[in-house]
Amino acid sequence: MTRVHDLPAEERPRERLLRHGAGVLGDRELLAVLLGTGTSGQSVLELSQDLLRDGWTGLSRRRAAELLQIKGLGEAKVALLLAALEVGGRLRRGDLQQRIDGPDDVVPLVEDMARLSQEEFRIVLLTTKSHVLAVETVFQGGLDSVDVFPREIFRRAVGRSAASVIVVHNHPSGDPAPSRADLGLTRRLEEAGELMGIPVLDHIIVGKGHHTSVHQGKTTELS
């Protein structure tokens, strides 16, 4: 069991957040900062991982009574967690009403990906009028790769009644040029989208200071 206080100071989530900003933390670390402590048999990082097994969306759907049944979650932690999720939801509902007309409209929604030290794969789910329904992190990987399973992407799209999807991932190396694997993945997702009736409108790769639209075939400076 890896406890936060056993980590070097520069690797602890709260210290990293204060030094580098919240964008450098993964989902598990962000939740660990909110919870503060784990239990005698489970570290806060392990507790956070368990709570996020269905992602932020799954966690946000759990009621207070259900969360209070989980060992290590008392009333104070549950109240803080639910309040934070509601704040995030209100911000998202306020900010995600915009219409997406191209990759430059997507990048502000995922700009924190340029600062991540590991690859992440996110999806931007759109309405029939190309307004944003949600932005969700679907997969997390390592320094130079992330495993992507199309069925999970389209399961989430169907669950949100999305009309179309834009997929996004980052290159921690900083170079947003698509690899051969990236191009192959784009083709597979496009084919799956055609079968599902949920088109993949673009695949955007975020680097340090620039992003690339696979569909448009051009690299643009991050705004």
Helices and strands as residue ranges (DSSP letters): G 4-6, G 9-11, H 13-20, G 22-24, H 27-35, H 44-51, H 55-60, H 64-67, H 75-95, H 103-110, G 111-115, E 120-126, E 132-140, H 150-159, E 164-170, H 180-196, E 200-206, E 210-213, E 218-221
